[in-house]
Amino acid sequence: MIQLTNFTNTILTDIDFYIEDGENLIILGSNGAGKSTLAKVLCGITNSDSLTIFNKKSMELSAKERAEFINYIPPKLEMFDEYISLREYLELSKLYSTLSIEDVLELLDLKALEHKPCISLSSGEQQLTMLASSILHNAKLTIFDEPTANLDPKKTLKVSKILLSDKIQNRIIITHDLNLAYKLGYKILYMENGKIEFFDNNRKFFEDSNLKKFFGSSLKRLDNYFVVNL
């Protein structure tokens, strides 16, 4: 599905991994580890002949193929028109999904907000708006950068269920939320200082030896939930 081969730039060093079609990935790492930079490389914002997407070199993709193959959802909603409404934003987002805008508004409990300007939405509502746009885009691969940031527990649960559903095809998720990473069960890529320090299955990453290696004494496991060890 997606392969990055020996990629190096000013932030990343010798990044090399491959994800099969049908696999999903969690990218973890401390602040400044290079996670968002890697996401921009993977979605083609940063051009590289080291990147292959669905068996095609990234730099050879047409605009139509790029839109069909990959979609990047940033951590914060950025608008080119501050007065565009939520519904208008979703109308622009709809590309390949068989779901209607009405379906997605109902799914994410956004119906009451559909005519509000996106700029007036709360940060949590904006996160749900971006998730809605990703469902309507329905690219073969969607990269989410911190999809549960600014969400209350009920909305976090809703988003987690959607990320486990078939409403989005292949997923790469960047997050600091270890509980989300554990519950989703996706393959894990862990980064430090622009390098890959771990790339393997979910179960192996959450072994106590790896948690101690990457988080030291800052993390505590309580019945397979992960909390800061204050």
C-alpha positions as CSV (number, residue, x, y, z in Angstrom):
1,M,0.0,0.0,0.0
2,I,2.6,2.6,1.1
3,Q,6.4,2.3,1.2
4,L,9.1,4.7,2.2
5,T,12.6,3.7,1.4
6,N,15.7,5.1,3.2
7,F,14.3,8.6,3.4
8,T,16.4,11.3,5.1
9,N,15.9,15.1,5.3
10,T,16.8,17.7,7.8
11,I,14.5,16.2,10.5
12,L,14.1,12.5,9.5
13,T,16.9,10.0,9.3
14,D,16.9,6.8,7.2
15,I,13.1,6.2,7.5
16,D,12.3,2.8,5.9
17,F,9.1,0.9,6.4
18,Y,6.2,-0.7,4.4
19,I,2.5,-1.1,5.2
20,E,0.4,-3.7,3.3
21,D,-3.0,-2.8,1.9
22,G,-5.6,-3.5,4.7
23,E,-3.1,-2.8,7.5
24,N,-3.5,0.3,9.7
25,L,-0.7,2.1,11.6
26,I,-0.3,4.2,14.7
27,I,2.7,6.6,14.8
28,L,3.8,7.4,18.3
29,G,6.7,9.5,19.7
30,S,7.5,12.4,21.9
31,N,7.0,16.0,20.9
32,G,9.5,17.0,18.2
33,A,10.2,13.3,17.3
34,G,9.3,14.0,13.6
35,K,5.8,12.5,13.5
36,S,4.0,15.3,11.7
37,T,7.0,15.7,9.3
38,L,6.8,12.0,8.4
39,A,3.0,12.4,7.8
40,K,3.7,15.2,5.3
41,V,6.2,13.1,3.5
42,L,3.8,10.1,3.4
43,C,0.9,12.2,1.9
44,G,3.2,13.8,-0.7
45,I,3.2,17.4,0.8
46,T,7.0,16.9,0.8
47,N,7.9,15.4,-2.5
48,S,10.2,12.4,-2.5
49,D,11.1,9.7,-5.0
50,S,11.5,7.4,-2.0
51,L,7.8,7.2,-1.5
52,T,5.6,4.6,-3.2
53,I,1.8,4.7,-2.8
54,F,-0.3,1.8,-4.1
55,N,2.5,0.6,-6.3
56,K,3.1,4.0,-7.9
57,K,5.9,6.5,-7.2
58,S,4.4,9.5,-5.3
59,M,6.0,12.0,-7.7
60,E,4.4,10.3,-10.7
61,L,0.8,10.6,-9.3
62,S,-1.7,12.8,-11.1
63,A,-3.7,15.2,-9.0
64,K,-6.7,12.9,-9.4
65,E,-4.8,9.9,-8.4
66,R,-3.4,11.7,-5.3
67,A,-6.9,12.7,-4.2
68,E,-8.1,9.1,-4.7
69,F,-5.2,7.5,-3.0
70,I,-4.4,9.6,0.0
71,N,-5.9,12.3,2.3
72,Y,-4.2,14.1,5.2
73,I,-6.2,15.4,8.1
74,P,-4.2,18.0,10.1
75,P,-4.4,18.5,13.8
76,K,-6.2,21.8,13.4
77,L,-8.8,23.0,11.0
78,E,-7.5,25.7,8.7
79,M,-10.0,27.6,6.5
80,F,-9.5,29.5,3.3
81,D,-12.8,31.3,3.9
82,E,-13.5,32.0,7.6
83,Y,-17.3,32.3,6.9
84,I,-17.8,29.0,5.1
85,S,-20.4,26.9,6.9
86,L,-19.9,23.4,8.2
87,R,-22.2,22.0,5.5
88,E,-20.4,24.0,2.7
89,Y,-17.1,22.6,3.9
90,L,-18.4,19.1,3.8
91,E,-19.9,19.7,0.3
92,L,-16.4,20.5,-0.9
93,S,-15.0,17.5,0.9
94,K,-17.3,14.9,-0.7
95,L,-15.4,12.9,-3.3
96,Y,-15.6,9.1,-3.2
97,S,-17.9,8.2,-0.3
98,T,-21.3,6.5,-1.0
99,L,-22.6,8.1,2.2
100,S,-24.5,11.4,2.0
101,I,-23.7,14.5,3.9
102,E,-26.9,13.9,5.9
103,D,-25.6,10.5,6.8
104,V,-22.3,11.9,8.1
105,L,-23.9,14.8,10.0
106,E,-26.1,12.3,11.8
107,L,-23.3,9.9,12.5
108,L,-21.2,12.6,14.2
109,D,-24.0,14.5,15.8
110,L,-23.3,17.6,13.8
111,K,-26.7,18.2,12.3
112,A,-27.5,21.1,14.6
113,L,-24.2,22.8,13.6
114,E,-24.5,22.4,9.8
115,H,-25.1,26.1,9.1
116,K,-22.7,27.6,11.6
117,P,-19.5,29.1,10.2
118,C,-16.6,26.7,10.8
119,I,-14.6,29.5,12.4
120,S,-17.2,29.7,15.2
121,L,-17.1,26.0,16.1
122,S,-15.3,24.9,19.2
123,S,-12.0,23.0,18.9
124,G,-13.7,19.7,19.5
125,E,-16.4,20.4,17.0
126,Q,-13.8,21.3,14.4
127,Q,-12.1,17.9,15.1
128,L,-15.4,16.2,14.3
129,T,-15.8,18.3,11.2
130,M,-12.4,17.2,9.9
131,L,-13.3,13.5,10.7
132,A,-16.6,14.0,8.7
133,S,-14.6,15.4,5.8
134,S,-12.4,12.4,5.8
135,I,-15.3,10.0,5.6
136,L,-16.8,12.0,2.7
137,H,-13.5,12.1,0.9
138,N,-13.0,8.4,1.4
139,A,-9.5,8.1,0.1
140,K,-7.8,4.7,0.0
141,L,-5.5,5.9,2.8
142,T,-6.2,8.6,5.3
143,I,-3.6,10.0,7.6
144,F,-4.9,11.5,10.8
145,D,-2.7,13.9,12.9
146,E,-4.1,13.8,16.5
147,P,-7.7,13.0,15.6
148,T,-8.8,13.0,19.3
149,A,-7.1,16.2,20.4
150,N,-9.5,18.6,22.2
151,L,-12.3,16.0,22.5
152,D,-14.2,15.2,25.6
153,P,-14.5,11.5,26.6
154,K,-17.9,10.9,24.9
155,K,-16.6,12.3,21.6
156,T,-13.3,10.5,21.9
157,L,-15.3,7.2,22.3
158,K,-17.4,8.1,19.2
159,V,-14.3,8.9,17.1
160,S,-12.6,5.7,18.3
161,K,-15.5,3.6,17.2
162,I,-15.4,5.2,13.7
163,L,-11.7,4.6,13.5
164,L,-12.4,0.9,14.1
165,S,-15.3,0.8,11.6
166,D,-15.3,0.3,7.8
167,K,-16.4,3.9,7.2
168,I,-12.7,4.8,6.5
169,Q,-10.5,2.6,4.4
170,N,-6.8,2.3,5.4
171,R,-5.7,4.5,8.3
172,I,-2.4,6.0,9.6
173,I,-3.0,7.8,13.0
174,I,-0.5,10.0,14.7
175,T,-1.3,10.3,18.4
176,H,0.0,10.8,21.9
177,D,-2.9,8.8,23.3
178,L,-1.6,5.5,24.4
179,N,-5.0,4.2,25.4
180,L,-6.3,4.9,21.9
181,A,-3.3,3.3,20.4
182,Y,-3.7,0.2,22.5
183,K,-7.5,-0.2,22.0
184,L,-7.3,0.3,18.2
185,G,-4.8,-2.6,18.0
186,Y,-3.0,-1.2,14.9
187,K,0.6,-1.8,14.1
188,I,2.9,0.6,15.9
189,L,5.7,2.8,14.6
190,Y,7.5,4.7,17.4
191,M,9.9,7.6,16.7
192,E,12.6,9.4,18.6
193,N,14.8,12.2,17.3
194,G,13.7,11.7,13.7
195,K,14.4,8.0,13.7
196,I,12.3,4.8,13.8
197,E,13.0,3.1,17.1
198,F,10.2,0.5,16.9
199,F,8.1,-0.9,14.1
200,D,6.1,-4.0,14.9
201,N,2.7,-5.3,16.1
202,N,0.6,-3.7,18.8
203,R,0.9,-6.5,21.3
204,K,4.7,-6.4,21.2
205,F,4.9,-2.6,21.6
206,F,2.8,-2.7,24.8
207,E,5.0,-5.3,26.5
208,D,6.3,-3.9,29.8
209,S,9.9,-4.0,28.6
210,N,9.1,-1.7,25.7
211,L,7.0,0.7,27.8
212,K,9.9,1.0,30.2
213,K,12.4,1.5,27.4
214,F,10.4,4.3,25.7
215,F,8.6,6.0,28.7
216,G,10.8,5.1,31.7
217,S,9.0,5.7,35.0
218,S,6.7,8.4,33.6
219,L,4.0,5.8,32.7
220,K,1.9,3.4,34.8
221,R,-0.3,0.6,33.5
222,L,-3.5,0.0,35.4
223,D,-5.7,-2.9,34.1
224,N,-4.4,-2.2,30.6
225,Y,-5.0,1.5,30.8
226,F,-2.1,3.9,30.7
227,V,-1.7,6.9,32.9
228,V,1.0,9.4,33.8
229,N,2.8,8.2,36.9
230,L,2.4,11.3,39.0
